[in-house]
Amino acid sequence: MKVLNYLPRNMHFGPAKATSIDLCVHQQSVRSEHDILVVCDEIAQPFDDVALRMLSAGSRKQKLQQLKSIVTEFQPDLIVVQQHGPTAQNVAKFFRAIPVMLHRHNFEDVAKLSWFKKWRHQKRYEALQGLIFVSDTCRTSFLAQYPAIKTPLYTVFNGIDCSLWKADADKRNEILFIGRIEPQKNALPAAEAMAQFVSQRPDWSGCLVGAFSGPDSYVEKVKQVVAGCERLSVLDGLPHSAIKERLQEAKISLICSERESFCLVAIESFAAGAGVVSTKNGALPETIGEAGVFLKSLSVEDITAGLVKMADEHQHFAALGHQQVQKFDLQQTVHSLDDVYRRTVG
């Protein structure tokens, strides 16, 4: 079966700046039993181990015309649009003879939408042959917002190839915060708690790794906390391969997100042998299970207490993480995704 996987704008399908969505699509495409073609915006250095076509810059209409030429040549049995609902609707209108699915990687917040816009969104989704969600939590949230929707809904977890990960035999006493430096990820209280923790434990260090995507004033506050602690650092723009190496060496992975629809960092941390300290919201309990330490709150004191518990019980939680990550092994998750594709095409 031929599947065209379409990545709309604001993605970066390459090893240097890949988002979590890009990483998941790449891994799924490499391991799929189907004939996968990825279509994305043009970038300088894309992944080179999957069939790929890139769209040159242009308007939405111009890109659809480019996509039309690719579809005519490739003749897919199914088109899967990643993440962006309006794009999926436009593609479905443009290629009426081909089944189109939407693969959602986050929650949809319709609380502030008028009844008309919510109705319009539902009609958009009903024009598709199915929606795929990355967690049951995400799917349940969507269904609560659109209880009358008739479109088939599926859950397929994101996965990683566990065979490509290893825990460093001599792990460093280091805490990693991997996430964008912004309020939604709570990078500031994370930095403050990490600074407090390493001041109590002089044989430990910490590092925040992520794009400086928050307001300048917020990013500056994080930098000031880091500057005030010699064993704390912050890095922007590390490629995924470098982040992977750091995770495999570190003992603790700190996640302070407001809301996660899945959290790839959590399962990567498990595969790397790092203990996970995390907020307990969104799909994080579903992803982490009993294998991590959940924070009571986002106060500096509670985050620090979570880090202390993990530092003292790292070996125990690392063993639980090793068991938990098996649920998300790529071989299993890709098989589930391939099955959804098969059922949709019939």
C-alpha positions as CSV (number, residue, x, y, z in Angstrom):
1,M,0.0,0.0,0.0
2,K,1.2,3.5,-0.8
3,V,0.9,6.2,1.9
4,L,1.7,9.9,1.4
5,N,2.7,11.5,4.7
6,Y,2.2,15.3,4.4
7,L,4.0,17.6,6.9
8,P,2.5,21.2,6.7
9,R,4.4,24.4,7.5
10,N,6.4,25.0,10.7
11,M,7.9,21.5,10.6
12,H,11.6,20.7,10.0
13,F,12.0,17.2,8.6
14,G,15.8,17.0,9.2
15,P,18.2,15.9,11.9
16,A,19.4,19.3,12.9
17,K,16.1,21.0,14.0
18,A,13.5,18.3,14.0
19,T,10.5,18.8,16.2
20,S,9.0,15.8,18.1
21,I,6.5,15.4,15.3
22,D,9.2,15.3,12.7
23,L,11.1,12.7,14.7
24,C,8.0,10.5,15.1
25,V,7.1,10.7,11.4
26,H,10.7,9.9,10.4
27,Q,10.9,6.8,12.7
28,Q,7.4,5.6,11.6
29,S,8.2,6.1,7.9
30,V,11.5,4.2,8.2
31,R,9.9,1.2,9.9
32,S,6.5,1.0,8.1
33,E,5.6,-2.1,6.1
34,H,3.9,0.2,3.6
35,D,5.5,2.3,0.8
36,I,5.8,5.7,2.5
37,L,6.5,9.0,0.8
38,V,7.0,12.0,3.0
39,V,6.2,15.5,1.6
40,C,7.4,18.6,3.5
41,D,8.6,22.1,3.0
42,E,12.0,22.6,1.5
43,I,14.9,22.6,3.9
44,A,18.7,22.4,3.4
45,Q,19.4,19.0,5.1
46,P,16.5,16.7,5.3
47,F,16.5,13.1,6.6
48,D,18.1,11.0,3.8
49,D,16.8,7.5,4.7
50,V,13.2,7.8,3.6
51,A,11.5,8.6,0.3
52,L,11.0,12.4,0.3
53,R,9.7,15.2,-1.9
54,M,10.0,18.8,-0.8
55,L,7.7,21.7,-1.7
56,S,9.2,25.1,-2.7
57,A,8.1,28.3,-1.0
58,G,4.7,29.6,-2.0
59,S,1.1,30.3,-1.0
60,R,-1.2,27.6,0.3
61,K,-2.8,27.3,-3.2
62,Q,0.6,27.0,-4.9
63,K,1.7,24.3,-2.5
64,L,-1.5,22.3,-3.2
65,Q,-0.7,22.5,-6.9
66,Q,2.8,21.2,-6.2
67,L,1.3,18.4,-4.0
68,K,-1.1,17.6,-6.9
69,S,1.8,16.9,-9.2
70,I,3.4,14.6,-6.5
71,V,0.1,12.8,-5.9
72,T,-0.3,12.2,-9.7
73,E,3.1,10.7,-9.9
74,F,3.1,8.7,-6.7
75,Q,-0.6,7.5,-6.8
76,P,-1.0,7.0,-3.0
77,D,-3.8,4.8,-1.6
78,L,-3.9,7.1,1.5
79,I,-2.9,10.6,2.4
80,V,-2.0,11.3,6.1
81,V,-1.8,15.0,7.1
82,Q,0.2,15.6,10.3
83,Q,-1.2,17.8,13.0
84,H,-2.9,20.7,11.1
85,G,-6.7,20.3,10.7
86,P,-7.3,23.1,8.1
87,T,-4.6,21.6,5.9
88,A,-6.2,18.1,6.2
89,Q,-9.6,19.6,5.2
90,N,-8.1,21.4,2.2
91,V,-6.2,18.2,1.0
92,A,-9.4,16.2,1.4
93,K,-11.3,18.7,-0.8
94,F,-8.5,18.7,-3.4
95,F,-8.2,14.9,-3.6
96,R,-11.7,13.6,-3.2
97,A,-10.9,10.2,-4.6
98,I,-8.2,9.4,-2.1
99,P,-8.9,8.7,1.6
100,V,-7.4,11.5,3.9
101,M,-6.6,11.1,7.6
102,L,-5.4,13.6,10.2
103,H,-2.7,12.6,12.7
104,R,-3.1,14.8,15.8
105,H,-0.1,15.2,18.1
106,N,-1.7,17.6,20.7
107,F,-4.9,18.6,22.3
108,E,-7.5,20.8,20.6
109,D,-8.7,23.6,22.9
110,V,-12.2,24.6,21.8
111,A,-13.3,26.2,25.0
112,K,-13.0,29.7,23.6
113,L,-14.6,28.9,20.2
114,S,-18.1,30.1,19.4
115,W,-20.7,27.4,18.7
116,F,-20.5,28.2,15.0
117,K,-16.7,27.7,14.8
118,K,-17.0,24.5,16.8
119,W,-19.6,23.2,14.4
120,R,-17.4,24.2,11.5
121,H,-14.5,22.3,13.0
122,Q,-16.6,19.2,13.4
123,K,-17.6,19.4,9.7
124,R,-14.0,19.7,8.8
125,Y,-13.2,16.5,10.7
126,E,-16.2,14.7,9.3
127,A,-14.8,15.2,5.8
128,L,-11.8,12.9,6.7
129,Q,-11.7,9.1,6.8
130,G,-10.2,9.0,10.3
131,L,-8.2,10.8,13.0
132,I,-5.2,9.3,14.8
133,F,-4.3,10.5,18.3
134,V,-1.0,9.9,20.1
135,S,-2.6,9.0,23.5
136,D,-6.0,7.8,24.9
137,T,-6.0,11.0,26.9
138,C,-5.8,13.1,23.8
139,R,-8.5,11.1,22.0
140,T,-10.8,11.1,25.0
141,S,-10.5,14.9,25.3
142,F,-11.3,15.3,21.6
143,L,-14.4,13.0,21.9
144,A,-15.6,15.0,24.9
145,Q,-15.5,18.2,22.7
146,Y,-17.2,16.5,19.7
147,P,-19.4,13.8,21.2
148,A,-21.5,13.4,18.1
149,I,-18.7,13.0,15.6
150,K,-19.0,10.0,13.3
151,T,-15.4,10.0,12.0
152,P,-13.4,6.9,13.2
153,L,-10.9,7.8,15.9
154,Y,-7.8,5.9,16.7
155,T,-5.1,5.9,19.3
156,V,-1.5,5.1,18.2
157,F,1.3,5.9,20.7
158,N,4.4,7.5,19.5
159,G,7.3,5.1,19.7
160,I,11.1,4.9,19.7
161,D,13.5,2.2,18.6
162,C,14.7,1.0,22.0
163,S,17.6,-0.9,20.4
164,L,19.2,2.4,19.4
165,W,19.3,3.6,23.0
166,K,21.5,2.7,25.9
167,A,22.2,3.8,29.4
168,D,25.7,4.9,30.1
169,A,27.4,2.4,32.4
170,D,28.8,5.3,34.4
171,K,26.0,7.8,34.5
172,R,26.8,11.4,35.6
173,N,25.1,13.1,38.5
174,E,23.3,15.5,36.1
175,I,19.7,16.7,35.7
176,L,18.5,17.5,32.2
177,F,15.5,19.7,31.4
178,I,14.7,19.1,27.8
179,G,12.1,21.5,26.4
180,R,11.5,24.9,25.0
181,I,12.5,27.8,27.3
182,E,9.0,29.3,27.7
183,P,6.3,29.6,30.3
184,Q,4.3,26.6,29.0
185,K,7.2,24.4,29.8
186,N,7.8,26.1,33.2
187,A,11.5,26.5,32.4
188,L,11.9,29.2,35.1
189,P,10.8,27.3,38.2
190,A,12.6,24.3,36.7
191,A,15.9,26.3,36.6
192,E,15.3,27.7,40.1
193,A,14.7,24.2,41.5
194,M,17.7,22.8,39.7
195,A,19.9,25.6,41.1
196,Q,18.6,25.0,44.6
197,F,19.2,21.2,44.3
198,V,22.8,21.4,43.0
199,S,23.6,24.0,45.8
200,Q,22.6,21.2,48.2
201,R,24.5,18.5,46.4
202,P,27.8,19.8,45.2
203,D,28.6,16.6,43.2
204,W,25.6,17.3,40.9
205,S,25.0,19.6,37.9
206,G,22.1,20.6,35.7
207,C,21.5,21.7,32.1
208,L,18.4,23.2,30.4
209,V,18.3,22.2,26.7
210,G,15.8,23.8,24.4
211,A,14.9,26.6,22.0
212,F,14.6,30.1,23.5
213,S,11.0,30.4,22.3
214,G,9.4,32.3,25.2
215,P,9.2,36.1,25.6
216,D,12.6,37.7,25.8
217,S,11.9,38.8,29.4
218,Y,11.1,35.2,30.4
219,V,14.2,33.8,28.7
220,E,16.3,36.4,30.3
221,K,15.1,35.5,33.8
222,V,16.0,31.8,33.1
223,K,19.5,32.9,31.9
224,Q,19.9,35.0,35.1
225,V,19.2,31.9,37.3
226,V,21.7,29.9,35.3
227,A,24.3,32.6,35.5
228,G,24.0,32.6,39.2
229,C,24.8,29.0,39.6
230,E,28.2,27.7,38.3
231,R,27.0,24.1,38.0
232,L,23.9,25.0,35.9
233,S,24.0,25.7,32.1
234,V,21.5,26.3,29.3
235,L,21.9,25.3,25.7
236,D,19.9,26.3,22.6
237,G,19.7,24.5,19.3
238,L,21.2,21.1,20.0
239,P,20.4,18.5,17.4
240,H,18.5,15.4,18.5
241,S,21.6,13.2,18.2
242,A,23.4,15.4,20.8
243,I,20.4,15.5,23.1
244,K,20.3,11.7,22.9
245,E,23.9,11.5,24.0
246,R,23.3,13.8,26.9
247,L,20.2,11.8,28.0
248,Q,22.2,8.5,28.0
249,E,24.7,10.0,30.3
250,A,22.4,11.8,32.8
251,K,20.6,10.4,35.8
252,I,17.5,12.6,35.9
253,S,15.2,14.0,33.3
254,L,13.0,16.9,34.5
255,I,9.6,17.6,32.8
256,C,7.6,20.6,34.0
257,S,5.1,21.1,31.1
258,E,1.7,22.6,31.6
259,R,0.1,20.0,29.4
260,E,1.5,17.2,27.3
261,S,-0.5,15.1,24.8
262,F,2.1,12.3,25.0
263,C,5.7,13.4,25.8
264,L,8.4,11.8,23.6
265,V,11.1,13.1,26.0
266,A,9.7,10.9,28.8
267,I,10.0,7.6,26.9
268,E,13.4,8.6,25.5
269,S,14.5,9.3,29.1
270,F,13.3,5.8,30.1
271,A,15.2,4.2,27.2
272,A,18.3,6.2,28.2
273,G,18.1,5.0,31.8
274,A,17.3,8.4,33.2
275,G,14.8,8.8,36.0
276,V,11.8,11.0,35.2
277,V,10.6,13.7,37.5
278,S,7.4,15.2,36.0
279,T,4.3,17.2,36.3
280,K,1.1,15.1,36.4
281,N,-1.2,16.5,33.8
282,G,-2.5,15.8,30.3
283,A,-1.2,12.4,29.0
284,L,1.9,12.4,31.3
285,P,0.4,9.8,33.7
286,E,-0.6,7.6,30.8
287,T,2.9,7.8,29.3
288,I,4.9,7.6,32.5
289,G,2.7,5.2,34.5
290,E,4.4,4.2,37.8
291,A,7.9,4.7,36.5
292,G,8.5,8.3,37.5
293,V,8.2,10.8,40.3
294,F,5.2,13.1,39.9
295,L,5.5,16.7,41.3
296,K,2.9,17.8,43.9
297,S,3.1,21.3,42.4
298,L,5.3,23.6,40.4
299,S,6.7,25.4,43.4
300,V,10.5,25.5,43.6
301,E,10.3,23.5,46.9
302,D,8.2,20.7,45.4
303,I,10.3,20.4,42.3
304,T,13.5,20.3,44.4
305,A,11.8,17.6,46.6
306,G,11.1,15.5,43.5
307,L,14.7,15.8,42.4
308,V,15.9,14.7,45.8
309,K,13.6,11.6,45.8
310,M,14.8,10.7,42.3
311,A,18.5,11.2,43.1
312,D,18.1,8.9,46.2
313,E,16.1,6.2,44.4
314,H,17.4,6.5,40.8
315,Q,18.2,2.8,40.4
316,H,14.7,1.8,41.4
317,F,13.0,4.2,39.0
318,A,15.4,3.5,36.2
319,A,14.4,-0.2,36.4
320,L,10.7,0.7,36.3
321,G,11.4,3.0,33.3
322,H,13.1,0.2,31.4
323,Q,9.9,-1.8,31.8
324,Q,7.6,1.1,30.9
325,V,9.4,2.0,27.7
326,Q,8.7,-1.4,26.2
327,K,5.1,-0.4,25.7
328,F,6.3,2.2,23.3
329,D,8.9,0.2,21.3
330,L,8.8,1.3,17.7
331,Q,8.2,-2.2,16.3
332,Q,4.9,-2.4,18.2
333,T,3.7,1.2,17.6
334,V,4.5,1.1,13.9
335,H,2.6,-2.2,13.6
336,S,-0.4,-0.5,15.1
337,L,-0.2,2.5,12.8
338,D,0.2,0.3,9.7
339,D,-2.9,-1.6,10.8
340,V,-4.9,1.7,11.1
341,Y,-3.8,2.6,7.5
342,R,-4.9,-0.8,6.3
343,R,-8.3,-0.6,8.0
344,T,-8.9,2.9,6.6
345,V,-8.2,2.0,3.0
346,G,-10.0,-1.3,3.4
